[in-house]
Amino acid sequence: MVLERFLKITPLALGSMPQDKSVSMAIRQQKPFLLGAPDSKASLEIVAVAERIINL
């Protein structure tokens, strides 16, 4: 991995971003998808990652 090779650190995987139509719609509307679609897959994953960071 690039981080391990150049920075000598191992990244911590906190989650992944699912494909979600609400993200592309938010981009077109120029609005945060967390506000426009708080129950979407992408929004729920962002919240889950934030909770994992808080609990580190």
N, C-alpha and C positions, 0 to 999 in steps of 0.2 A: 504494500500500500504506500501511497505517496507520503502520507503523514508519518508513517513509521520510518520510511527511508530518509526523508529530508528533515523532519522535525523531531524525530526520535520519540514520538508519542503514539499510543494506541488509542484510536477513537472509541468512544462508548456508543454503541447503537441504542438509541432511545425510541425508535419507531420508524415507520415508513409512511409516506404520503400516498394514499390511494387515489386512483383516478376518480374525479368527481366533476360532474357538469357544473356544479355551483361555483367552482373555481373559475372556469372559463367565462361563465356568465358575469361573475363579479369583476373580472378583468375588463370585459367589454363595458360594464357600467361604471368602472373605476371606483369601486366600493369594496371594502374588506369583506371577504366571504364569511368570516366569523360573525359579522353583524347581519349580513343579508340572509345567511342560511346557517344559523347556529346548530341545527340538528343534522346537518349534512355529514357524510362520512369524513370528509376532509376536516371540518371543524371539530368533530369529536376526536379525531386523531391528534390535532394540534393541542387540544385541551389535555389529552392523555400524556403527550410528550411533556407539556408544561408541568403536569403533576409529577411525572418521573423526575424531572429536573429539581423540583422543589424537595423531593424526598431523597435526593442524593446525600 
